[in-house]
Amino acid sequence: MVFGTFCGLLSAAVYTAANACLRAVNDLDPVWVSAVKAVPTVGCMAPWMLLHYRNGIRLMPGWRVLITVAAAGLCGQLLGNVSFQWALGQIGMALTVPLTLGGMIVCASILGRLFLGEPVSARMAIAVAVLLVAMGVLSLGAEDARRSLGPVASDPWMLAAGVAAAGGSGLAYSVLNVVIRWSVSRHASLPVTLFTVSTMGLVSLGSLSAVRIGWSGMVATTASDWWIMLGAGVCNAIAFVALTKSLQLTNVVYVNALNATQATMAAVAGVLIFHEAVSKALIAGVGLTIVGLLLMRKGKAGSAVKPE
């Protein structure tokens, strides 16, 4: 239990570190940042797959499963990671993370019920309702957050787009999580699944970056920005492993409670490190997000995590 608690808190802290790295490079092209972030996970999954192969564990799922995972990986990478990265530059880290987290779990609950037949208890329904309210309250603080990012235009459409991008990234992540659970239940290897998702992101986002900013734009990336983007990818990989271990050692309700600290950590990091605005809406919204996460009793929908 002690080690499981440590792993759960470590996961939340390292995910926060990853998001802080992404926030630090929000001035770069979001597609390019998301592409580079996928590199460490591809590198980490390759030896893990080799280890499974040497131990005689089946690696390759059926073609139907593999194609479905690849399609979901595109969704998670193109719509999830890129939208999340773009939202960081529009409304900041303190708002983007809880909005994404809330949207991800709400959508995962609905999709899990529709496509996986997972039950939705009364407690789960209340938690979803609380998270929806939290997202609404958080959106009220978006204008203050946007003003604190620096000299940006006071455009209500861009403000709304930033909020929608954060919530929309949660939807894309939930689609990916549902597909990952579906594929693993059909004996797909977890490292192969994550390798497929990350490779799809690296190839698709890398190609799109070549079109958007060109090779000259990629080469012009400074050494410090390279390290920050790769650091975000390494942190994502470490956080995922820590979260998986925590789920193995403790119960899911407890892990959800630990994971709820991520919303608070993101808000604190956004305010203290990046000097984002503190508003009543931010405080209330983060509080409601934590309450909604704590109300989650059914683990599978509540244990969704961001793709690597």
Short mmCIF file of the C-alpha atoms (twelve columns), coordinates in Angstrom:
data_MODEL
# 
_entry.id   MODEL 
# 
loop_
_atom_site.group_PDB 
_atom_site.id 
_atom_site.type_symbol 
_atom_site.label_atom_id 
_atom_site.label_alt_id 
_atom_site.label_comp_id 
_atom_site.label_asym_id 
_atom_site.label_seq_id 
_atom_site.Cartn_x 
_atom_site.Cartn_y 
_atom_site.Cartn_z 
_atom_site.pdbx_PDB_model_num 
ATOM 1   C CA . MET A 1   0.000   0.000   0.000   1 
ATOM 2   C CA . VAL A 2   2.811   2.406   0.884   1 
ATOM 3   C CA . PHE A 3   4.668   1.762   -2.371  1 
ATOM 4   C CA . GLY A 4   1.399   1.904   -4.307  1 
ATOM 5   C CA . THR A 5   0.626   5.294   -2.760  1 
ATOM 6   C CA . PHE A 6   4.112   6.506   -3.642  1 
ATOM 7   C CA . CYS A 7   3.665   5.369   -7.261  1 
ATOM 8   C CA . GLY A 8   0.248   7.066   -7.520  1 
ATOM 9   C CA . LEU A 9   1.538   10.374  -6.194  1 
ATOM 10  C CA . LEU A 10  4.678   10.051  -8.323  1 
ATOM 11  C CA . SER A 11  2.515   9.578   -11.418 1 
ATOM 12  C CA . ALA A 12  0.485   12.715  -10.688 1 
ATOM 13  C CA . ALA A 13  3.639   14.734  -9.977  1 
ATOM 14  C CA . VAL A 14  5.481   13.547  -13.102 1 
ATOM 15  C CA . TYR A 15  2.422   14.126  -15.310 1 
ATOM 16  C CA . THR A 16  2.397   17.657  -13.901 1 
ATOM 17  C CA . ALA A 17  6.084   18.004  -14.767 1 
ATOM 18  C CA . ALA A 18  5.325   16.837  -18.313 1 
ATOM 19  C CA . ASN A 19  2.547   19.387  -18.644 1 
ATOM 20  C CA . ALA A 20  4.826   22.112  -17.286 1 
ATOM 21  C CA . CYS A 21  7.387   21.235  -19.976 1 
ATOM 22  C CA . LEU A 22  4.685   21.472  -22.622 1 
ATOM 23  C CA . ARG A 23  3.524   24.801  -21.202 1 
ATOM 24  C CA . ALA A 24  7.094   26.111  -21.405 1 
ATOM 25  C CA . VAL A 25  7.146   25.564  -25.191 1 
ATOM 26  C CA . ASN A 26  3.608   26.743  -25.932 1 
ATOM 27  C CA . ASP A 27  5.063   29.329  -28.317 1 
ATOM 28  C CA . LEU A 28  6.233   26.566  -30.676 1 
ATOM 29  C CA . ASP A 29  4.045   24.838  -33.259 1 
ATOM 30  C CA . PRO A 30  1.740   22.486  -31.297 1 
ATOM 31  C CA . VAL A 31  1.974   19.750  -33.938 1 
ATOM 32  C CA . TRP A 32  5.769   19.787  -33.834 1 
ATOM 33  C CA . VAL A 33  5.836   19.701  -30.024 1 
ATOM 34  C CA . SER A 34  3.444   16.741  -29.964 1 
ATOM 35  C CA . ALA A 35  5.559   14.892  -32.546 1 
ATOM 36  C CA . VAL A 36  8.781   15.262  -30.583 1 
ATOM 37  C CA . LYS A 37  7.014   14.271  -27.364 1 
ATOM 38  C CA . ALA A 38  6.163   10.876  -28.887 1 
ATOM 39  C CA . VAL A 39  9.831   9.970   -29.492 1 
ATOM 40  C CA . PRO A 40  10.741  8.782   -25.951 1 
ATOM 41  C CA . THR A 41  7.720   6.479   -25.717 1 
ATOM 42  C CA . VAL A 42  8.560   4.826   -29.034 1 
ATOM 43  C CA . GLY A 43  12.086  4.259   -27.705 1 
ATOM 44  C CA . CYS A 44  10.828  2.901   -24.366 1 
ATOM 45  C CA . MET A 45  8.269   0.508   -25.829 1 
ATOM 46  C CA . ALA A 46  10.712  -1.159  -28.252 1 
ATOM 47  C CA . PRO A 47  12.859  -2.893  -25.569 1 
ATOM 48  C CA . TRP A 48  9.704   -3.738  -23.591 1 
ATOM 49  C CA . MET A 49  8.342   -5.550  -26.657 1 
ATOM 50  C CA . LEU A 50  11.666  -7.355  -27.078 1 
ATOM 51  C CA . LEU A 51  11.497  -8.510  -23.460 1 
ATOM 52  C CA . HIS A 52  7.978   -9.845  -24.008 1 
ATOM 53  C CA . TYR A 53  9.137   -11.617 -27.154 1 
ATOM 54  C CA . ARG A 54  12.050  -13.277 -25.352 1 
ATOM 55  C CA . ASN A 55  9.683   -14.426 -22.590 1 
ATOM 56  C CA . GLY A 56  7.416   -16.052 -25.147 1 
ATOM 57  C CA . ILE A 57  4.546   -13.588 -24.698 1 
ATOM 58  C CA . ARG A 58  2.348   -13.106 -27.739 1 
ATOM 59  C CA . LEU A 59  2.950   -9.689  -29.232 1 
ATOM 60  C CA . MET A 60  0.912   -9.205  -32.374 1 
ATOM 61  C CA . PRO A 61  -2.882  -9.025  -32.094 1 
ATOM 62  C CA . GLY A 62  -5.200  -9.679  -35.020 1 
ATOM 63  C CA . TRP A 63  -5.211  -7.228  -37.903 1 
ATOM 64  C CA . ARG A 64  -8.642  -5.922  -36.921 1 
ATOM 65  C CA . VAL A 65  -7.398  -5.040  -33.445 1 
ATOM 66  C CA . LEU A 66  -4.177  -3.523  -34.762 1 
ATOM 67  C CA . ILE A 67  -5.971  -1.343  -37.310 1 
ATOM 68  C CA . THR A 68  -8.472  -0.185  -34.682 1 
ATOM 69  C CA . VAL A 69  -5.659  0.739   -32.289 1 
ATOM 70  C CA . ALA A 70  -3.827  2.595   -35.066 1 
ATOM 71  C CA . ALA A 71  -6.962  4.585   -35.924 1 
ATOM 72  C CA . ALA A 72  -7.566  5.425   -32.260 1 
ATOM 73  C CA . GLY A 73  -3.907  6.387   -31.961 1 
ATOM 74  C CA . LEU A 74  -4.340  8.900   -34.752 1 
ATOM 75  C CA . CYS A 75  -7.362  10.311  -32.946 1 
ATOM 76  C CA . GLY A 76  -5.512  10.579  -29.653 1 
ATOM 77  C CA . GLN A 77  -2.438  12.126  -31.210 1 
ATOM 78  C CA . LEU A 78  -3.960  14.503  -33.780 1 
ATOM 79  C CA . LEU A 79  -7.055  15.570  -31.842 1 
ATOM 80  C CA . GLY A 80  -5.884  14.892  -28.298 1 
ATOM 81  C CA . ASN A 81  -2.243  15.916  -27.986 1 
ATOM 82  C CA . VAL A 82  -2.332  18.726  -30.539 1 
ATOM 83  C CA . SER A 83  -5.529  20.230  -29.082 1 
ATOM 84  C CA . PHE A 84  -4.107  19.987  -25.562 1 
ATOM 85  C CA . GLN A 85  -0.862  21.671  -26.603 1 
ATOM 86  C CA . TRP A 86  -2.710  24.443  -28.437 1 
ATOM 87  C CA . ALA A 87  -5.025  25.023  -25.458 1 
ATOM 88  C CA . LEU A 88  -2.007  25.516  -23.187 1 
ATOM 89  C CA . GLY A 89  -1.082  28.555  -25.263 1 
ATOM 90  C CA . GLN A 90  -4.618  29.951  -25.203 1 
ATOM 91  C CA . ILE A 91  -5.865  29.510  -21.615 1 
ATOM 92  C CA . GLY A 92  -2.813  28.300  -19.685 1 
ATOM 93  C CA . MET A 93  -1.920  25.195  -17.735 1 
ATOM 94  C CA . ALA A 94  -3.994  25.853  -14.621 1 
ATOM 95  C CA . LEU A 95  -7.227  25.686  -16.639 1 
ATOM 96  C CA . THR A 96  -6.288  23.300  -19.444 1 
ATOM 97  C CA . VAL A 97  -5.329  20.324  -17.272 1 
ATOM 98  C CA . PRO A 98  -8.499  20.112  -15.121 1 
ATOM 99  C CA . LEU A 99  -10.691 20.827  -18.164 1 
ATOM 100 C CA . THR A 100 -9.003  18.004  -20.069 1 
ATOM 101 C CA . LEU A 101 -9.077  15.652  -17.087 1 
ATOM 102 C CA . GLY A 102 -12.766 16.294  -16.488 1 
ATOM 103 C CA . GLY A 103 -13.688 15.962  -20.148 1 
ATOM 104 C CA . MET A 104 -11.663 12.755  -20.455 1 
ATOM 105 C CA . ILE A 105 -13.358 10.995  -17.566 1 
ATOM 106 C CA . VAL A 106 -16.874 12.185  -18.457 1 
ATOM 107 C CA . CYS A 107 -16.502 10.970  -22.041 1 
ATOM 108 C CA . ALA A 108 -14.778 7.745   -20.968 1 
ATOM 109 C CA . SER A 109 -17.725 6.955   -18.711 1 
ATOM 110 C CA . ILE A 110 -20.202 7.458   -21.553 1 
ATOM 111 C CA . LEU A 111 -18.138 5.615   -24.165 1 
ATOM 112 C CA . GLY A 112 -17.373 2.780   -21.774 1 
ATOM 113 C CA . ARG A 113 -21.085 2.312   -21.180 1 
ATOM 114 C CA . LEU A 114 -21.972 2.455   -24.885 1 
ATOM 115 C CA . PHE A 115 -19.181 0.348   -26.386 1 
ATOM 116 C CA . LEU A 116 -17.812 -1.808  -23.551 1 
ATOM 117 C CA . GLY A 117 -21.007 -2.373  -21.613 1 
ATOM 118 C CA . GLU A 118 -19.495 -0.999  -18.414 1 
ATOM 119 C CA . PRO A 119 -22.149 -0.181  -15.795 1 
ATOM 120 C CA . VAL A 120 -22.740 3.397   -14.685 1 
ATOM 121 C CA . SER A 121 -23.738 3.496   -11.032 1 
ATOM 122 C CA . ALA A 122 -25.671 6.301   -9.367  1 
ATOM 123 C CA . ARG A 123 -22.440 7.451   -7.737  1 
ATOM 124 C CA . MET A 124 -20.729 7.497   -11.147 1 
ATOM 125 C CA . ALA A 125 -23.587 9.535   -12.640 1 
ATOM 126 C CA . ILE A 126 -23.299 12.082  -9.830  1 
ATOM 127 C CA . ALA A 127 -19.532 12.272  -10.345 1 
ATOM 128 C CA . VAL A 128 -20.021 12.900  -14.076 1 
ATOM 129 C CA . ALA A 129 -22.541 15.651  -13.293 1 
ATOM 130 C CA . VAL A 130 -20.098 17.274  -10.852 1 
ATOM 131 C CA . LEU A 131 -17.320 17.157  -13.443 1 
ATOM 132 C CA . LEU A 132 -19.575 18.770  -16.038 1 
ATOM 133 C CA . VAL A 133 -20.354 21.572  -13.593 1 
ATOM 134 C CA . ALA A 134 -16.625 21.888  -12.844 1 
ATOM 135 C CA . MET A 135 -15.862 22.307  -16.539 1 
ATOM 136 C CA . GLY A 136 -18.518 25.011  -16.791 1 
ATOM 137 C CA . VAL A 137 -17.136 26.860  -13.767 1 
ATOM 138 C CA . LEU A 138 -13.560 26.591  -15.042 1 
ATOM 139 C CA . SER A 139 -14.553 28.089  -18.376 1 
ATOM 140 C CA . LEU A 140 -15.673 31.226  -16.526 1 
ATOM 141 C CA . GLY A 141 -12.061 31.873  -15.555 1 
ATOM 142 C CA . ALA A 142 -10.729 31.486  -19.071 1 
ATOM 143 C CA . GLU A 143 -10.706 35.217  -19.836 1 
ATOM 144 C CA . ASP A 144 -8.577  36.052  -16.793 1 
ATOM 145 C CA . ALA A 145 -6.249  33.182  -17.633 1 
ATOM 146 C CA . ARG A 146 -5.874  34.306  -21.245 1 
ATOM 147 C CA . ARG A 147 -5.049  37.876  -20.213 1 
ATOM 148 C CA . SER A 148 -2.326  36.609  -17.883 1 
ATOM 149 C CA . LEU A 149 -0.536  34.827  -20.747 1 
ATOM 150 C CA . GLY A 150 0.758   38.093  -22.156 1 
ATOM 151 C CA . PRO A 151 -0.164  40.346  -25.049 1 
ATOM 152 C CA . VAL A 152 -2.946  38.313  -26.670 1 
ATOM 153 C CA . ALA A 153 -5.929  39.655  -28.513 1 
ATOM 154 C CA . SER A 154 -9.174  39.899  -26.566 1 
ATOM 155 C CA . ASP A 155 -11.094 37.637  -28.925 1 
ATOM 156 C CA . PRO A 156 -14.081 35.794  -27.392 1 
ATOM 157 C CA . TRP A 157 -13.999 33.242  -30.201 1 
ATOM 158 C CA . MET A 158 -10.389 32.331  -29.497 1 
ATOM 159 C CA . LEU A 159 -11.216 32.148  -25.810 1 
ATOM 160 C CA . ALA A 160 -14.075 29.748  -26.495 1 
ATOM 161 C CA . ALA A 161 -11.864 27.783  -28.867 1 
ATOM 162 C CA . GLY A 162 -9.238  27.345  -26.138 1 
ATOM 163 C CA . VAL A 163 -11.818 25.983  -23.692 1 
ATOM 164 C CA . ALA A 164 -13.286 23.726  -26.399 1 
ATOM 165 C CA . ALA A 165 -9.818  22.466  -27.342 1 
ATOM 166 C CA . ALA A 166 -9.068  21.474  -23.747 1 
ATOM 167 C CA . GLY A 167 -12.387 19.656  -23.382 1 
ATOM 168 C CA . GLY A 168 -12.089 18.189  -26.880 1 
ATOM 169 C CA . SER A 169 -8.664  16.753  -26.117 1 
ATOM 170 C CA . GLY A 170 -10.287 14.931  -23.202 1 
ATOM 171 C CA . LEU A 171 -12.811 13.430  -25.623 1 
ATOM 172 C CA . ALA A 172 -10.024 12.231  -27.941 1 
ATOM 173 C CA . TYR A 173 -8.101  10.742  -25.018 1 
ATOM 174 C CA . SER A 174 -11.217 8.923   -23.807 1 
ATOM 175 C CA . VAL A 175 -11.741 7.381   -27.261 1 
ATOM 176 C CA . LEU A 176 -8.155  6.157   -27.204 1 
ATOM 177 C CA . ASN A 177 -8.477  4.788   -23.666 1 
ATOM 178 C CA . VAL A 178 -11.626 2.875   -24.519 1 
ATOM 179 C CA . VAL A 179 -9.919  1.331   -27.548 1 
ATOM 180 C CA . ILE A 180 -6.848  0.416   -25.478 1 
ATOM 181 C CA . ARG A 181 -9.041  -1.370  -22.921 1 
ATOM 182 C CA . TRP A 182 -10.900 -3.099  -25.742 1 
ATOM 183 C CA . SER A 183 -7.667  -4.217  -27.432 1 
ATOM 184 C CA . VAL A 184 -6.042  -5.466  -24.222 1 
ATOM 185 C CA . SER A 185 -9.169  -7.499  -23.452 1 
ATOM 186 C CA . ARG A 186 -8.565  -9.198  -26.815 1 
ATOM 187 C CA . HIS A 187 -5.052  -10.246 -25.788 1 
ATOM 188 C CA . ALA A 188 -3.209  -7.374  -27.405 1 
ATOM 189 C CA . SER A 189 0.117   -6.733  -25.681 1 
ATOM 190 C CA . LEU A 190 0.210   -3.421  -23.795 1 
ATOM 191 C CA . PRO A 191 3.688   -2.429  -25.069 1 
ATOM 192 C CA . VAL A 192 2.652   -3.227  -28.653 1 
ATOM 193 C CA . THR A 193 -0.518  -1.185  -28.199 1 
ATOM 194 C CA . LEU A 194 1.363   1.836   -26.840 1 
ATOM 195 C CA . PHE A 195 4.139   1.431   -29.424 1 
ATOM 196 C CA . THR A 196 1.509   1.506   -32.175 1 
ATOM 197 C CA . VAL A 197 -0.162  4.594   -30.715 1 
ATOM 198 C CA . SER A 198 3.143   6.442   -30.291 1 
ATOM 199 C CA . THR A 199 4.463   5.442   -33.705 1 
ATOM 200 C CA . MET A 200 1.271   6.658   -35.363 1 
ATOM 201 C CA . GLY A 201 1.760   9.956   -33.576 1 
ATOM 202 C CA . LEU A 202 5.421   10.241  -34.507 1 
ATOM 203 C CA . VAL A 203 4.790   9.483   -38.192 1 
ATOM 204 C CA . SER A 204 1.594   11.490  -38.658 1 
ATOM 205 C CA . LEU A 205 2.596   14.496  -36.565 1 
ATOM 206 C CA . GLY A 206 6.135   14.480  -37.941 1 
ATOM 207 C CA . SER A 207 4.820   14.496  -41.502 1 
ATOM 208 C CA . LEU A 208 2.321   17.228  -40.712 1 
ATOM 209 C CA . SER A 209 5.069   19.278  -39.061 1 
ATOM 210 C CA . ALA A 210 7.137   19.026  -42.244 1 
ATOM 211 C CA . VAL A 211 4.210   20.564  -44.108 1 
ATOM 212 C CA . ARG A 212 3.442   23.234  -41.493 1 
ATOM 213 C CA . ILE A 213 6.890   24.534  -40.546 1 
ATOM 214 C CA . GLY A 214 9.155   22.726  -43.020 1 
ATOM 215 C CA . TRP A 215 12.519  21.134  -42.392 1 
ATOM 216 C CA . SER A 216 14.017  24.558  -41.813 1 
ATOM 217 C CA . GLY A 217 11.575  25.157  -38.968 1 
ATOM 218 C CA . MET A 218 12.412  21.817  -37.382 1 
ATOM 219 C CA . VAL A 219 16.169  22.399  -37.624 1 
ATOM 220 C CA . ALA A 220 15.731  25.899  -36.203 1 
ATOM 221 C CA . THR A 221 14.435  24.448  -32.914 1 
ATOM 222 C CA . THR A 222 16.839  25.502  -30.161 1 
ATOM 223 C CA . ALA A 223 18.709  22.960  -28.059 1 
ATOM 224 C CA . SER A 224 16.836  24.007  -24.916 1 
ATOM 225 C CA . ASP A 225 13.463  23.522  -26.619 1 
ATOM 226 C CA . TRP A 226 14.569  20.073  -27.816 1 
ATOM 227 C CA . TRP A 227 15.418  19.074  -24.258 1 
ATOM 228 C CA . ILE A 228 12.136  20.441  -22.906 1 
ATOM 229 C CA . MET A 229 10.019  18.598  -25.495 1 
ATOM 230 C CA . LEU A 230 11.903  15.345  -25.055 1 
ATOM 231 C CA . GLY A 231 11.679  15.813  -21.295 1 
ATOM 232 C CA . ALA A 232 7.901   16.022  -21.593 1 
ATOM 233 C CA . GLY A 233 7.890   12.707  -23.446 1 
ATOM 234 C CA . VAL A 234 10.148  11.020  -20.883 1 
ATOM 235 C CA . CYS A 235 7.955   12.296  -18.043 1 
ATOM 236 C CA . ASN A 236 4.846   10.954  -19.790 1 
ATOM 237 C CA . ALA A 237 6.423   7.503   -20.091 1 
ATOM 238 C CA . ILE A 238 7.563   7.451   -16.449 1 
ATOM 239 C CA . ALA A 239 4.171   8.667   -15.210 1 
ATOM 240 C CA . PHE A 240 2.346   5.974   -17.164 1 
ATOM 241 C CA . VAL A 241 4.515   3.191   -15.705 1 
ATOM 242 C CA . ALA A 242 4.084   4.582   -12.189 1 
ATOM 243 C CA . LEU A 243 0.317   4.814   -12.613 1 
ATOM 244 C CA . THR A 244 0.129   1.247   -13.912 1 
ATOM 245 C CA . LYS A 245 2.127   -0.010  -10.921 1 
ATOM 246 C CA . SER A 246 -0.095  1.916   -8.509  1 
ATOM 247 C CA . LEU A 247 -3.172  0.309   -10.072 1 
ATOM 248 C CA . GLN A 248 -1.591  -3.106  -9.523  1 
ATOM 249 C CA . LEU A 249 -0.773  -2.509  -5.846  1 
ATOM 250 C CA . THR A 250 -3.838  -0.592  -4.624  1 
ATOM 251 C CA . ASN A 251 -7.519  -0.334  -5.493  1 
ATOM 252 C CA . VAL A 252 -8.750  1.915   -8.266  1 
ATOM 253 C CA . VAL A 253 -10.812 4.187   -6.008  1 
ATOM 254 C CA . TYR A 254 -7.669  5.005   -4.055  1 
ATOM 255 C CA . VAL A 255 -5.680  5.620   -7.242  1 
ATOM 256 C CA . ASN A 256 -8.408  7.981   -8.458  1 
ATOM 257 C CA . ALA A 257 -8.058  9.941   -5.231  1 
ATOM 258 C CA . LEU A 258 -4.302  10.192  -5.780  1 
ATOM 259 C CA . ASN A 259 -4.835  11.131  -9.424  1 
ATOM 260 C CA . ALA A 260 -7.134  13.956  -8.347  1 
ATOM 261 C CA . THR A 261 -4.100  15.754  -6.959  1 
ATOM 262 C CA . GLN A 262 -2.969  16.294  -10.560 1 
ATOM 263 C CA . ALA A 263 -5.603  19.002  -11.025 1 
ATOM 264 C CA . THR A 264 -4.340  20.862  -7.966  1 
ATOM 265 C CA . MET A 265 -0.693  20.415  -8.920  1 
ATOM 266 C CA . ALA A 266 -1.376  21.811  -12.389 1 
ATOM 267 C CA . ALA A 267 -3.180  24.833  -10.968 1 
ATOM 268 C CA . VAL A 268 -0.383  25.535  -8.490  1 
ATOM 269 C CA . ALA A 269 2.307   25.092  -11.157 1 
ATOM 270 C CA . GLY A 270 0.440   27.346  -13.565 1 
ATOM 271 C CA . VAL A 271 0.108   30.096  -10.977 1 
ATOM 272 C CA . LEU A 272 3.546   29.880  -9.335  1 
ATOM 273 C CA . ILE A 273 5.780   28.979  -12.274 1 
ATOM 274 C CA . PHE A 274 4.019   30.654  -15.197 1 
ATOM 275 C CA . HIS A 275 2.255   33.431  -13.261 1 
ATOM 276 C CA . GLU A 276 -1.200  32.544  -14.582 1 
ATOM 277 C CA . ALA A 277 -4.192  34.350  -13.113 1 
ATOM 278 C CA . VAL A 278 -5.821  33.138  -9.906  1 
ATOM 279 C CA . SER A 279 -9.580  33.558  -10.050 1 
ATOM 280 C CA . LYS A 280 -12.550 32.406  -8.021  1 
ATOM 281 C CA . ALA A 281 -13.646 30.338  -11.018 1 
ATOM 282 C CA . LEU A 282 -10.271 28.567  -11.120 1 
ATOM 283 C CA . ILE A 283 -10.329 27.743  -7.410  1 
ATOM 284 C CA . ALA A 284 -13.945 26.580  -7.469  1 
ATOM 285 C CA . GLY A 285 -13.508 24.625  -10.704 1 
ATOM 286 C CA . VAL A 286 -10.416 22.781  -9.507  1 
ATOM 287 C CA . GLY A 287 -12.188 21.985  -6.247  1 
ATOM 288 C CA . LEU A 288 -15.202 20.571  -8.078  1 
ATOM 289 C CA . THR A 289 -12.920 18.560  -10.362 1 
ATOM 290 C CA . ILE A 290 -11.294 16.950  -7.348  1 
ATOM 291 C CA . VAL A 291 -14.699 16.197  -5.812  1 
ATOM 292 C CA . GLY A 292 -15.853 14.615  -9.072  1 
ATOM 293 C CA . LEU A 293 -12.755 12.432  -9.279  1 
ATOM 294 C CA . LEU A 294 -13.117 11.347  -5.666  1 
ATOM 295 C CA . LEU A 295 -16.734 10.358  -6.296  1 
ATOM 296 C CA . MET A 296 -15.634 7.920   -8.985  1 
ATOM 297 C CA . ARG A 297 -16.203 4.452   -7.579  1 
ATOM 298 C CA . LYS A 298 -16.045 2.384   -10.736 1 
ATOM 299 C CA . GLY A 299 -12.410 2.237   -11.671 1 
ATOM 300 C CA . LYS A 300 -12.208 1.528   -15.371 1 
ATOM 301 C CA . ALA A 301 -13.784 4.723   -16.571 1 
ATOM 302 C CA . GLY A 302 -12.055 6.734   -13.886 1 
ATOM 303 C CA . SER A 303 -8.585  5.391   -14.468 1 
ATOM 304 C CA . ALA A 304 -8.183  6.825   -17.935 1 
ATOM 305 C CA . VAL A 305 -4.788  8.298   -18.629 1 
ATOM 306 C CA . LYS A 306 -3.305  10.412  -21.385 1 
ATOM 307 C CA . PRO A 307 -1.572  8.637   -24.177 1 
ATOM 308 C CA . GLU A 308 2.193   8.768   -24.308 1 
# 
